[in-house]
Amino acid sequence: MKTDDNQLLWTPSSADIDASRMMEFARFAGARADKTFDTFDALHAWSVADIPSFWSSVWDYFEVRGEKGETLAEHLDRMPGASFFPDARLNFAENLLSRTGGDDAIIFRGEDKIETRLSWDELHALVSRLQQAMRAMGIGAGDRVAAMLPNMPETVALMLAATSIGAIWSSCSPDFGERGVTDRFGQIEPKLFIACDGYWYNGKKQDVSAKLVPIEASLAPELTLIIPYLGKADGIAGQLKNATTLPQFIAAYEPQAVTFERLPFAHPLYILFSSGTTGVPKCIIHSAGGMLLQHLKEHGLHCGIRSGERLFYFTTCGWMMWNWLVSGLAVGATLCLYDGSPFYPDGNVLFDYAAAERFAVCGTSAKFIDAVRKADLAPGRDHDLSALRLLTSTGSPLSPEGFSFVYEEIKSDLHLASISGGTDICACFVLGVPTKPVWRGEIQGPGLGMATDVWNDDGKPIVGEKGELICHKPFPSMPIGFWNDTNGAKYHEAYFDRFDNVWCHGDFAERTEHGGFVIHGRSDATLNPGGVRIGTAEIYNIVEQMPEITEAICIGQDFDGDVRVVLFVRMADGKTLSEDLQKSIRTRIRQGASPRHVPAKIIAVSDIPRTKSGKITELAVRDVVHGRPVKNKEALANPQALDLFIDLPELSS
């Protein structure tokens, strides 16, 4: 990504800076600390110098419901091992349901043209009935509730009901195949499994009934709950061993005041999944207090969202941005949900929605912005986007051309915030700063309370060079750990092996002269097509079951402003990689994992490099494909195999 054009695209006015929630908080925190924070940089410096006072100020500024306790933080010299608000008691859902009344809490549009709304009072009523039904089946604190659902209002209400009683919520999108679902939820053994009766995508009804029978058999939940969307819920529930539909589940319960179980700050809230290069997806456990404070800070200060504003993010329930989006309720935002293809019937569908509902904040992926650009659309010309003040982009680095397109064809007077974080923290390391200018191709700055930096291989801070994105001080949204990682070894290996007592995120990044950041992509072997992190093991588990294939290796190739999945296969004796076989491979991956796992290129090779201990070396292959030198060739048992991946013509188009 270019960083040398130094093009200034947008500057906030002095009036907007002074009226921003960021500066409002700066004055609030400054008065408490007897300091003056005239700039974001001064505020950020204090937020990482006095971590306990900063997060305590966030708690008080947003009037968190709960008991904060006397101790603000412990063991801040340990990563992992730090503890925030160890005496606190709170409930995540209680803070998301702080508003009542007849105003819109959730607005939903589906690709099938369905439009629904829930007021705050209606949301409370639905959560109450779901909470009573969950309690009646014995769900309590620590039980897991797993959902394979579209991004619809019922999904939000189910999450709030589960977390209101201290259950742990986990979700994926309904396009995941049987193996993709069971590899995730099978590890956490949900007491309640929730699925839809189907969904819409790209103009077609998508039937999920065939995979629900084996999924239910594998997970063996106490109950399977089917949410109606396509009008097939009764029929599907009848095919399953122990299932009911949403209307039946809550039929016996009338709305009443929602009750909330206040639990410790570090009580588990979510389990999210992020895959490495071996084994099943990692189950990352996030805390209720960590998610609440981190998201209040990001929504309220970095995005400046105020009560009643409309907040949209294009996401599925299998991406951390869904969890991020729903936290907008905690600042009183109206959530605008969408489920379906963002390009059906064409690329204007989300902008139609933005204009009709007057989004104040709209979030999407860099890939979507690039696709709109390549489709020669001009959303700002064809839509009334006068209410839109902030556009956020994540999932993969937004190209400089994407930055320019936003200001040229979407809206010229707009805060464009490229943001970056991860499933690992369900939040951002670097993101938008409403009081600073936007430079082409750059993320504006680090998150408040996040000691984010870029280090070289020697652990030294660098500016203007690529290095590892790190965070050298603790923060509340660090995971509690990984599920079934009893001694914390896998958790430590994932983030703290590279630099002692420092979070190393696995991104190639660069600090700029403006104090901003540029993300150059992943520095580990995890794939990131379209901004969705997936693991190669999920592909291998499917492909290597095929008799025609002896083994495979998969990488992400930087291509056309994104990352595409490339699968290399070593064929069994006497077998060739025909077009029919390639089609079969893609079909099995799509059905067994998800559409995002499907490789853009499948290439046959005669050998695959491996270490002396027998492990395939994805990072080495990826470096060769991208023309980078390979480190530690001496660790390879067959280094000559790397030559097979040099200048392959199939990878140039």
Beta strands, then each sheet from edge to edge (+ up, - down):
strand 1: 8-10
strand 2: 66-67
strand 3: 73-74
strand 4: 83-84
strand 5: 89-90
strand 6: 104-110
strand 7: 115-119
strand 8: 144-148
strand 9: 168-172
strand 10: 192-196
strand 11: 199-201
strand 12: 204-206
strand 13: 223-227
strand 14: 243-245
strand 15: 263-264
strand 16: 268-274
strand 17: 282-287
strand 18: 310-313
strand 19: 334-339
strand 20: 361-365
strand 21: 390-394
strand 22: 415-418
strand 23: 420-422
strand 24: 427-431
strand 25: 438-439
strand 26: 445-446
strand 27: 452-455
strand 28: 467-471
strand 29: 481-482
strand 30: 503-511
strand 31: 517-522
strand 32: 549-559
strand 33: 562-571
strand 34: 601-604
sheet 1: 1+ 25-
sheet 2: 2+ 5- 15+
sheet 3: 3+ 4-
sheet 4: 7+ 6- 19- 18- 20- 21- 22-
sheet 5: 9+ 8+ 10+ 13+ 14+
sheet 6: 11+ 12-
sheet 7: 16+ 17- 29+
sheet 8: 23+ 24- 26+
sheet 9: 27+ 28- 30+ 31-
sheet 10: 32+ 33- 34-
end
